[in-house]
Amino acid sequence: MSDEPKKRSRRWVCWTIALLILYPVSIGPASWLCAHSDSQWAAPIYHTTYMPIDLARTLSPTVDKAFIWYEKLWLPAP
């Protein structure tokens, strides 16, 4: 028996964990890009891409506060 199936499953698990971390963390740079973009395509793509996070923010005030804090790190003060 070879170790190839084990290596593939480990790689799959690593990629899944990386994506689960990178997806929510990417909202900061995406917010910055959306705020600094002059084009009209940025906002609809932003809202479509981060719709699951927006839903979680709607359902949980704690999640909303965390994302507000994180987005403030990327966006200029009003």
C-alpha positions as CSV (number, residue, x, y, z in Angstrom):
1,M,0.0,0.0,0.0
2,S,1.2,3.4,-0.8
3,D,1.1,6.6,1.2
4,E,-0.4,8.6,-1.8
5,P,-4.0,8.6,-0.5
6,K,-2.8,9.9,2.9
7,K,-0.8,12.6,1.3
8,R,-3.7,13.7,-0.9
9,S,-6.1,13.8,2.1
10,R,-3.6,15.9,4.1
11,R,-3.2,18.3,1.3
12,W,-6.9,18.6,0.9
13,V,-7.3,19.3,4.6
14,C,-4.5,21.9,4.6
15,W,-6.1,23.8,1.6
16,T,-9.5,23.7,3.2
17,I,-8.2,25.2,6.5
18,A,-6.2,27.8,4.6
19,L,-9.3,28.9,2.6
20,L,-11.5,29.0,5.7
21,I,-8.9,31.4,7.2
22,L,-8.2,33.4,4.1
23,Y,-11.8,34.0,3.1
24,P,-12.8,36.1,6.1
25,V,-9.4,37.7,6.4
26,S,-9.6,38.9,2.8
27,I,-12.6,41.1,3.6
28,G,-10.2,43.8,4.8
29,P,-8.2,44.3,1.6
30,A,-11.5,43.9,-0.4
31,S,-13.1,46.7,1.6
32,W,-10.0,48.9,0.9
33,L,-10.1,48.1,-2.8
34,C,-13.9,48.8,-3.0
35,A,-13.4,52.1,-1.1
36,H,-10.6,53.2,-3.4
37,S,-12.0,52.0,-6.7
38,D,-13.5,54.5,-9.0
39,S,-15.2,51.8,-11.1
40,Q,-18.8,50.7,-10.6
41,W,-18.1,47.0,-10.8
42,A,-16.3,46.8,-7.4
43,A,-19.2,47.2,-5.1
44,P,-21.5,44.5,-6.6
45,I,-18.6,42.0,-6.7
46,Y,-17.7,42.8,-3.1
47,H,-21.3,42.3,-1.9
48,T,-21.8,39.1,-3.9
49,T,-18.5,37.6,-2.7
50,Y,-19.0,38.4,0.9
51,M,-22.7,37.6,1.2
52,P,-22.2,34.7,3.6
53,I,-20.2,37.0,5.9
54,D,-22.9,39.7,5.7
55,L,-25.5,37.1,6.7
56,A,-23.4,36.1,9.7
57,R,-23.0,39.7,10.6
58,T,-26.8,40.2,10.4
59,L,-27.4,37.2,12.7
60,S,-24.7,37.8,15.3
61,P,-23.9,41.2,16.8
62,T,-20.6,39.8,18.1
63,V,-19.5,38.8,14.6
64,D,-20.6,42.2,13.3
65,K,-18.5,44.0,15.9
66,A,-15.5,41.9,15.0
67,F,-15.7,42.6,11.3
68,I,-16.4,46.3,11.9
69,W,-13.2,46.5,14.0
70,Y,-11.2,44.6,11.3
71,E,-12.5,46.7,8.4
72,K,-11.6,49.9,10.3
73,L,-8.0,48.7,10.2
74,W,-8.1,48.8,6.4
75,L,-10.4,51.8,5.8
76,P,-9.4,55.5,6.4
77,A,-11.1,57.4,9.2
78,P,-14.2,59.3,8.0
